Amino acid sequence: MITVSKKKMSAWSGDMLAVLVVPQADGSLHIEEPVLQTYLAKAGKSGDFSGKAGQSFLLYPDDDLPCRRLLFVGLGDKPKSREEIRLAGGLVGQKAMDIKAVTLAVAWSDVDLAMQDMGECCTEGLLLGQYRFSKYKKSIADDEKPVFLKKISFFPHEAVAACRRGVRLGEVAARAGKTARDMANEPGSGWTAEEFAVFGRGLSTKSPITCTVFGTRELRRHKMGGVLAVNQGSEGEAKMVILSYRCPRQDADTLLLVGKGLTFDSGGISLKPGAGMEDMKYDMCGGAAVMAAMAAIGEEQPEHVNVVGVVPATDNMPGPAAVKPGDIISSYSGKTIEVINTDAEGRLLLMDALAYGIKNFKPSAVVDLATLTGAVIIGLGHHYTGLMSNDDGLAAKVQEAGSRCGEPVWRLPLGEEYSKQLKSEVADLKNVGGKPAGTITAAAFLQEFVGETPWVHLDIAGTAWNFTEKSYVPKGPSGIGARTLIDLVRNWA
């Protein structure tokens, strides 16, 4: 529960009061309420707190303050970016967990950001910073069990209504990010294609979202040879989950979101090395981002844009019927593919999902997300998502959304010279174009199935887990992409 209050922050009683502090131009520390100023001055005088970004100072107040603990968090010189506030919120969330706080109040002053942005980003940071996944830990000592906040109060110094709007936005986005993390943290045996289907059906029962699930029979009827080929070596059935939200406007754009739902990737016959293969349960993070974003869209019910989410889901296993290098498969679009490497399976899922979504929903724009290539980690590390696109305007919109969310993207080129690397002697395309520019040729492969529709491909292999260390991003899966998609929808024009 999060509330926004007009009362004095110094009158609040609870486990911890956190005050975000901006140092003055001369380096002094100031806050308006006198009793809090006394403690802030002491913190500064000690030499342990100067208000610089990322710095914190925890103390236990006397009887003149009803709160049990007082935390000062530095913002540095007047913060002008949403990410600075998100990082401060994440730090507060972590500190609250350290002391096992159940109730928390947050206050600030002297910032240049709009109050709605302050409420939104501080809420995101707080809630995402409190994330832990302990579902499968059955023997945790009492003193190690995570304790989460149950009640949060904000004390903005002005524009209470705007702060309240921001808090609502931040809650929805943070919940989506945590949902995507939960899906990714599940083992391959705990989050299968069927779990994607169950989640999608659940959305349709509690929001104005329709859900259609294709199983093997429907996939065969629609001739989705890519999804079926990847699934050939698996015991479980493949699914394609299709979620559709329609807004009230008759002339609204339709945005198509496609996410790779590869629930575990052994590499198939082109088996991956054993070292690190346990991380391949994260190969469904694109699908998780789309599902989590669609949950948020169903909750917010935007009035200006239709949104369709498609998640093709299976695992990639080397069973006796598995697709083999050299096999030729057909796609939903009718194009034939020579499979050179069965570990380049994600693009085979996406080619069918993209072609189906574009043909049947006629979207104004398409965004797909996938942990598609290890090559993107070589190029961009774990700090930027790779972006490739056939449309400058759409690419700019996605870049802006990522920047607002603290999920930065970096655009890489596309062109005919890369597409030539996919030429096959025996089929329309090969599924890999060799080592050079592997991230780009993977996108060039997908480009063959989108036609003239404005399209952005996001390769999140470097950022879906082991993302840049931040106060609100834990080790393991980051939930990346969900908040970017939500922001894109919110700001769609």
VMD Tcl script that draws the C-alpha trace (Angstrom):
set ca {
  {0.00 0.00 0.00}
  {1.40 3.40 -1.00}
  {-0.09 6.71 0.10}
  {0.83 10.32 -0.63}
  {0.41 12.70 2.29}
  {0.23 16.47 2.80}
  {1.26 16.18 6.44}
  {4.65 17.08 7.90}
  {7.15 14.30 7.41}
  {8.60 14.89 10.88}
  {5.24 13.85 12.41}
  {5.29 10.41 10.78}
  {5.78 7.37 13.01}
  {6.99 4.07 11.61}
  {10.03 1.90 11.02}
  {12.09 4.28 8.86}
  {11.82 7.79 7.47}
  {14.03 8.27 4.38}
  {14.88 11.80 3.26}
  {16.44 12.39 -0.18}
  {18.93 15.23 0.19}
  {20.36 17.66 -2.36}
  {23.42 19.61 -1.14}
  {23.32 23.39 -1.54}
  {25.63 25.19 -3.98}
  {28.07 25.94 -1.13}
  {28.06 22.29 -0.03}
  {25.84 22.82 3.02}
  {22.89 20.54 3.74}
  {19.42 21.93 4.27}
  {15.89 20.70 4.78}
  {12.89 22.82 5.68}
  {11.60 21.13 8.83}
  {13.72 22.31 11.80}
  {13.81 19.05 13.75}
  {15.04 17.16 10.69}
  {17.52 19.92 9.91}
  {19.12 19.35 13.31}
  {19.82 15.73 12.50}
  {20.93 16.52 8.97}
  {23.41 19.07 10.26}
  {24.82 16.49 12.66}
  {25.19 13.98 9.82}
  {27.07 16.55 7.75}
  {29.23 17.65 10.65}
  {30.31 14.05 11.29}
  {31.99 14.02 7.89}
  {30.23 10.78 6.99}
  {27.54 12.36 4.85}
  {27.90 15.09 2.26}
  {24.80 14.44 0.16}
  {26.64 13.08 -2.87}
  {24.75 10.67 -5.11}
  {24.51 7.13 -3.76}
  {25.59 8.07 -0.23}
  {23.45 7.18 2.77}
  {23.50 7.80 6.52}
  {21.32 5.90 9.00}
  {20.71 7.11 12.54}
  {18.34 6.49 15.43}
  {16.56 9.69 16.51}
  {15.67 10.81 20.02}
  {12.15 11.29 21.33}
  {11.73 14.50 19.29}
  {11.02 12.34 16.23}
  {8.40 9.56 16.33}
  {10.06 7.48 13.59}
  {12.28 4.63 14.76}
  {15.03 5.27 12.22}
  {16.05 8.20 10.05}
  {17.86 7.62 6.76}
  {19.44 10.39 4.70}
  {20.17 9.54 1.06}
  {22.27 11.81 -1.13}
  {21.10 12.87 -4.57}
  {24.18 14.91 -5.46}
  {23.82 18.15 -7.39}
  {20.20 18.81 -8.25}
  {19.13 15.62 -10.07}
  {17.70 16.21 -13.51}
  {17.25 12.63 -14.69}
  {14.61 10.07 -13.83}
  {17.29 7.42 -13.41}
  {18.96 9.29 -10.53}
  {15.71 9.18 -8.57}
  {15.14 5.54 -9.48}
  {18.60 4.66 -8.16}
  {17.96 6.56 -4.92}
  {14.65 4.74 -4.51}
  {16.41 1.42 -5.04}
  {18.94 2.27 -2.33}
  {16.14 3.12 0.10}
  {14.40 -0.16 -0.75}
  {17.57 -2.12 -0.04}
  {18.19 -0.32 3.26}
  {14.61 -1.02 4.30}
  {15.18 -4.74 3.69}
  {18.47 -4.66 5.62}
  {16.68 -3.44 8.76}
  {13.54 -5.50 8.04}
  {11.33 -2.43 7.90}
  {7.63 -2.96 7.28}
  {6.58 0.70 7.18}
  {8.49 3.43 5.37}
  {8.11 7.12 4.63}
  {9.99 8.98 1.87}
  {10.43 12.73 1.51}
  {12.55 15.07 -0.60}
  {13.02 18.71 -1.59}
  {15.03 20.91 -3.97}
  {14.78 18.74 -7.07}
  {14.32 19.94 -10.65}
  {12.23 17.00 -11.85}
  {8.47 17.23 -12.24}
  {6.65 15.87 -9.20}
  {4.94 13.15 -11.26}
  {8.35 11.89 -12.38}
  {9.58 11.98 -8.78}
  {6.67 9.84 -7.57}
  {6.91 7.44 -10.50}
  {10.66 6.84 -10.44}
  {11.05 6.73 -6.68}
  {8.26 4.15 -6.50}
  {9.85 2.07 -9.27}
  {13.23 2.10 -7.56}
  {11.79 1.27 -4.14}
  {9.71 -1.68 -5.29}
  {12.25 -3.08 -7.73}
  {15.00 -2.67 -5.12}
  {12.97 -4.82 -2.75}
  {12.84 -7.74 -5.17}
  {13.94 -11.18 -3.97}
  {13.20 -14.65 -5.38}
  {13.18 -17.27 -2.62}
  {10.33 -19.54 -3.73}
  {12.48 -22.65 -3.72}
  {14.42 -21.94 -0.51}
  {12.81 -24.15 2.11}
  {15.34 -23.85 4.93}
  {15.97 -20.15 5.46}
  {17.00 -19.06 8.95}
  {14.56 -16.59 10.50}
  {17.12 -13.81 10.49}
  {17.74 -14.37 6.74}
  {14.13 -14.41 5.60}
  {13.39 -11.37 3.45}
  {10.96 -8.86 4.96}
  {9.11 -6.61 2.51}
  {7.52 -3.23 2.99}
  {3.77 -3.34 3.60}
  {3.09 0.39 3.76}
  {4.91 3.28 2.09}
  {4.08 6.96 2.58}
  {5.35 9.77 0.37}
  {5.68 13.35 1.62}
  {6.18 15.61 -1.41}
  {6.71 19.27 -0.59}
  {4.32 20.31 -3.37}
  {2.06 19.05 -6.19}
  {0.58 16.18 -4.19}
  {-1.87 15.18 -6.94}
  {0.92 14.95 -9.53}
  {3.02 12.84 -7.16}
  {0.05 10.56 -6.60}
  {-0.35 10.05 -10.37}
  {3.32 9.21 -10.64}
  {3.12 6.70 -7.81}
  {0.34 4.83 -9.61}
  {2.42 4.66 -12.79}
  {5.47 3.51 -10.86}
  {3.56 0.78 -9.07}
  {2.26 -0.72 -12.31}
  {5.67 -0.62 -14.03}
  {7.52 -2.05 -11.04}
  {5.01 -4.85 -10.71}
  {5.57 -5.72 -14.38}
  {9.34 -5.75 -13.92}
  {9.03 -8.05 -10.92}
  {6.63 -10.35 -12.78}
  {9.13 -10.70 -15.63}
  {11.89 -11.46 -13.11}
  {9.75 -14.10 -11.41}
  {9.10 -15.87 -14.72}
  {12.81 -15.85 -15.59}
  {13.91 -17.09 -12.18}
  {11.77 -20.20 -12.51}
  {13.69 -23.30 -13.64}
  {13.04 -24.69 -17.10}
  {10.92 -27.39 -15.47}
  {8.96 -24.78 -13.53}
  {8.19 -22.35 -16.34}
  {7.28 -24.19 -19.52}
  {5.33 -23.22 -22.62}
  {2.19 -24.29 -20.78}
  {2.92 -21.79 -18.00}
  {3.00 -19.00 -20.59}
  {-0.42 -20.21 -21.77}
  {-1.81 -20.35 -18.24}
  {-0.57 -16.83 -17.51}
  {-2.13 -15.52 -20.71}
  {-5.46 -17.15 -20.00}
  {-5.36 -15.68 -16.52}
  {-5.02 -12.17 -17.94}
  {-8.13 -12.70 -20.05}
  {-10.21 -13.50 -16.95}
  {-9.33 -10.30 -15.06}
  {-8.82 -7.66 -17.77}
  {-10.22 -6.70 -21.20}
  {-7.57 -8.81 -22.93}
  {-8.48 -11.74 -25.17}
  {-6.20 -14.76 -25.16}
  {-5.77 -17.35 -27.88}
  {-3.39 -20.27 -27.45}
  {-2.13 -22.38 -30.36}
  {-0.98 -25.89 -29.51}
  {0.57 -28.45 -31.84}
  {-2.64 -28.98 -33.82}
  {-3.13 -25.25 -34.48}
  {0.55 -24.71 -35.23}
  {0.40 -27.46 -37.84}
  {-2.80 -26.08 -39.32}
  {-1.18 -22.64 -39.69}
  {2.01 -24.24 -41.06}
  {4.25 -22.66 -38.44}
  {7.24 -24.77 -39.35}
  {9.71 -22.71 -37.33}
  {8.02 -23.22 -33.97}
  {7.35 -26.87 -34.73}
  {10.94 -27.52 -35.81}
  {12.40 -26.09 -32.61}
  {9.95 -28.18 -30.59}
  {10.70 -31.49 -32.39}
  {13.23 -32.69 -29.84}
  {11.12 -31.76 -26.83}
  {8.80 -33.80 -24.67}
  {6.42 -30.91 -23.98}
  {4.08 -29.31 -26.48}
  {4.91 -25.94 -28.05}
  {2.50 -23.05 -27.58}
  {1.93 -19.73 -29.24}
  {0.15 -17.35 -26.87}
  {-1.66 -14.43 -28.53}
  {-2.97 -11.60 -26.33}
  {-5.03 -8.77 -27.76}
  {-6.15 -5.49 -26.19}
  {-8.47 -3.14 -28.09}
  {-8.96 0.46 -27.04}
  {-12.23 2.43 -27.51}
  {-10.95 4.49 -30.47}
  {-11.95 3.18 -33.87}
  {-9.02 4.84 -35.67}
  {-6.31 3.87 -33.17}
  {-2.96 2.42 -34.19}
  {-2.18 -1.19 -33.37}
  {1.18 -1.99 -31.79}
  {2.41 -5.59 -32.08}
  {4.79 -6.90 -29.39}
  {6.55 -10.23 -29.96}
  {8.71 -11.97 -27.36}
  {10.86 -15.07 -27.64}
  {9.59 -17.66 -25.14}
  {12.36 -20.27 -25.26}
  {11.97 -21.75 -21.78}
  {15.25 -23.67 -21.86}
  {17.89 -23.78 -24.57}
  {20.21 -26.76 -24.68}
  {21.20 -25.82 -28.23}
  {19.46 -28.90 -29.62}
  {21.66 -31.16 -31.78}
  {24.16 -28.24 -31.91}
  {24.56 -28.77 -28.18}
  {25.86 -25.90 -26.05}
  {28.88 -26.38 -23.75}
  {27.92 -27.54 -20.27}
  {29.51 -24.58 -18.49}
  {26.88 -21.93 -17.90}
  {24.08 -23.89 -19.54}
  {21.99 -23.42 -16.38}
  {21.53 -19.79 -17.41}
  {19.66 -20.91 -20.50}
  {16.45 -20.99 -18.45}
  {16.63 -17.20 -19.04}
  {16.18 -17.61 -22.80}
  {12.49 -16.77 -22.38}
  {13.09 -13.24 -21.04}
  {11.72 -11.61 -24.20}
  {8.47 -13.52 -23.80}
  {8.40 -12.65 -20.09}
  {8.76 -8.94 -20.91}
  {5.86 -9.07 -23.38}
  {3.63 -11.00 -20.98}
  {4.38 -8.65 -18.08}
  {3.82 -5.59 -20.26}
  {0.47 -6.97 -21.47}
  {-0.57 -7.49 -17.84}
  {0.15 -3.81 -17.18}
  {-1.70 -2.76 -20.34}
  {-4.72 -4.78 -19.26}
  {-4.62 -2.98 -15.93}
  {-4.15 0.55 -17.30}
  {-6.43 0.09 -20.34}
  {-4.99 2.82 -22.58}
  {-7.56 4.69 -24.65}
  {-5.31 5.66 -27.56}
  {-3.71 2.48 -28.93}
  {-4.48 -1.21 -29.52}
  {-1.81 -3.64 -28.35}
  {-1.23 -7.26 -29.39}
  {1.31 -9.49 -27.67}
  {2.54 -12.75 -29.24}
  {4.82 -15.22 -27.43}
  {5.94 -18.38 -29.26}
  {7.05 -20.78 -26.54}
  {8.87 -24.11 -26.30}
  {12.20 -25.46 -25.11}
  {15.03 -26.54 -27.43}
  {16.12 -30.08 -26.67}
  {18.21 -32.75 -28.50}
  {15.57 -35.49 -28.40}
  {15.48 -38.32 -30.96}
  {13.22 -36.36 -33.33}
  {15.12 -33.07 -33.00}
  {15.70 -30.92 -36.07}
  {19.19 -31.52 -37.50}
  {21.77 -29.23 -39.10}
  {21.12 -29.37 -42.83}
  {17.37 -29.86 -42.48}
  {15.13 -27.59 -44.54}
  {11.96 -26.29 -42.93}
  {9.05 -24.14 -44.11}
  {7.82 -21.03 -42.33}
  {4.35 -19.52 -41.88}
  {5.26 -16.97 -44.56}
  {6.02 -19.75 -47.04}
  {9.78 -19.12 -47.16}
  {12.05 -22.12 -46.71}
  {14.94 -22.15 -44.24}
  {18.11 -24.23 -44.28}
  {18.96 -24.95 -40.65}
  {22.71 -24.60 -40.33}
  {22.83 -24.44 -36.53}
  {20.03 -25.69 -34.28}
  {21.27 -23.34 -31.54}
  {20.07 -20.41 -33.66}
  {16.53 -21.38 -32.82}
  {15.07 -18.14 -31.47}
  {14.81 -16.60 -34.91}
  {12.85 -19.65 -36.08}
  {10.26 -18.99 -33.38}
  {10.13 -15.28 -34.08}
  {9.83 -15.58 -37.86}
  {6.49 -17.38 -37.53}
  {5.21 -15.10 -34.75}
  {6.14 -11.93 -36.64}
  {4.64 -13.07 -39.93}
  {1.45 -14.30 -38.26}
  {1.00 -11.15 -36.17}
  {1.56 -8.81 -39.10}
  {-0.76 -10.70 -41.45}
  {-3.61 -11.11 -39.00}
  {-3.51 -7.88 -36.96}
  {-2.08 -5.45 -39.55}
  {-0.17 -3.44 -36.95}
  {1.09 0.11 -37.41}
  {4.38 -0.92 -35.80}
  {6.11 -4.02 -34.43}
  {8.63 -4.47 -31.61}
  {10.20 -7.83 -30.88}
  {12.43 -8.75 -27.94}
  {14.69 -11.77 -27.72}
  {17.79 -13.10 -26.03}
  {18.94 -13.82 -29.54}
  {22.74 -13.73 -29.86}
  {25.82 -14.00 -27.70}
  {27.43 -11.68 -30.22}
  {25.54 -8.70 -28.80}
  {27.38 -9.21 -25.49}
  {30.71 -9.03 -27.31}
  {29.65 -5.77 -28.96}
  {27.78 -3.99 -26.16}
  {28.57 -5.89 -22.98}
  {25.85 -6.02 -20.36}
  {25.04 -2.30 -20.43}
  {23.05 -1.69 -23.62}
  {20.39 -3.63 -25.48}
  {21.08 -3.91 -29.19}
  {18.47 -2.28 -31.43}
  {18.01 -2.83 -35.15}
  {15.19 -1.37 -37.19}
  {13.81 -0.63 -40.64}
  {12.21 2.63 -39.47}
  {14.01 5.66 -37.99}
  {10.91 7.10 -36.33}
  {10.01 3.91 -34.51}
  {13.63 3.34 -33.52}
  {13.73 6.81 -31.97}
  {10.53 6.14 -30.01}
  {11.93 2.91 -28.56}
  {15.24 4.58 -27.74}
  {13.41 7.36 -25.88}
  {11.31 4.86 -23.96}
  {14.41 2.89 -22.94}
  {16.15 6.06 -21.81}
  {13.19 7.13 -19.67}
  {13.14 3.68 -18.03}
  {16.86 3.29 -17.37}
  {16.98 0.48 -19.95}
  {19.27 2.01 -22.60}
  {19.49 0.71 -26.16}
  {22.12 1.18 -28.85}
  {21.22 1.11 -32.52}
  {23.19 -1.12 -34.88}
  {22.98 -0.97 -38.69}
  {21.04 -3.12 -41.11}
  {21.50 -3.42 -44.85}
  {21.61 -5.60 -47.92}
  {25.26 -6.47 -47.34}
  {24.27 -8.25 -44.12}
  {21.28 -9.99 -45.69}
  {23.58 -11.50 -48.34}
  {25.30 -13.50 -45.58}
  {22.04 -15.46 -45.19}
  {21.90 -16.67 -48.78}
  {21.42 -20.44 -49.07}
  {22.20 -22.68 -52.02}
  {19.31 -25.02 -51.29}
  {16.61 -22.88 -49.61}
  {15.39 -19.29 -49.49}
  {17.49 -18.50 -46.39}
  {20.03 -19.97 -43.99}
  {19.29 -19.47 -40.30}
  {22.80 -18.14 -39.60}
  {25.14 -15.92 -41.54}
  {28.46 -16.90 -39.99}
  {30.39 -15.26 -37.14}
  {30.87 -11.76 -38.61}
  {28.18 -9.34 -37.38}
  {26.19 -12.16 -35.81}
  {23.76 -9.86 -34.00}
  {23.03 -7.90 -37.17}
  {22.58 -10.93 -39.42}
  {20.15 -12.39 -36.89}
  {18.11 -9.21 -37.19}
  {18.48 -9.30 -40.97}
  {16.96 -12.79 -40.88}
  {13.93 -11.47 -38.96}
  {13.64 -8.53 -41.34}
  {12.74 -11.01 -44.09}
  {9.43 -11.64 -42.30}
  {8.22 -8.11 -41.51}
  {7.92 -6.62 -45.00}
  {7.36 -2.86 -45.02}
  {5.81 -2.68 -41.54}
  {7.80 -0.38 -39.23}
  {9.74 -2.75 -36.99}
  {12.26 -2.72 -34.17}
  {14.21 -5.74 -32.98}
  {15.71 -5.65 -29.47}
  {18.46 -8.17 -28.73}
  {18.41 -8.41 -24.93}
  {20.90 -11.27 -24.57}
  {23.36 -8.99 -22.75}
  {20.86 -7.20 -20.54}
  {18.18 -9.78 -19.66}
  {20.51 -11.02 -16.91}
  {23.81 -9.73 -15.52}
  {22.59 -6.23 -16.48}
  {24.56 -3.21 -15.23}
  {24.72 -3.39 -11.43}
  {22.17 -0.98 -9.96}
  {20.47 -0.50 -6.61}
  {17.17 -1.64 -8.06}
  {18.49 -4.42 -10.32}
  {19.43 -7.68 -8.55}
  {21.84 -10.34 -9.67}
  {20.23 -12.68 -12.15}
  {17.33 -11.68 -14.41}
  {16.68 -7.95 -14.67}
  {13.14 -7.97 -16.08}
  {14.43 -5.75 -18.86}
  {12.07 -4.73 -21.62}
  {8.79 -4.83 -19.70}
  {8.99 -1.25 -18.46}
  {10.28 -0.02 -21.83}
  {7.26 -1.52 -23.59}
  {4.88 -0.02 -21.03}
  {6.47 3.40 -21.47}
  {6.28 3.06 -25.25}
  {2.56 2.34 -25.04}
  {1.92 5.15 -22.56}
  {3.64 7.69 -24.80}
  {2.43 6.34 -28.14}
  {1.23 9.07 -30.47}
}
mol new
graphics top color blue
foreach p $ca { graphics top sphere $p radius 0.5 }
foreach p [lrange $ca 0 end-1] q [lrange $ca 1 end] { graphics top cylinder $p $q radius 0.2 }
display resetview
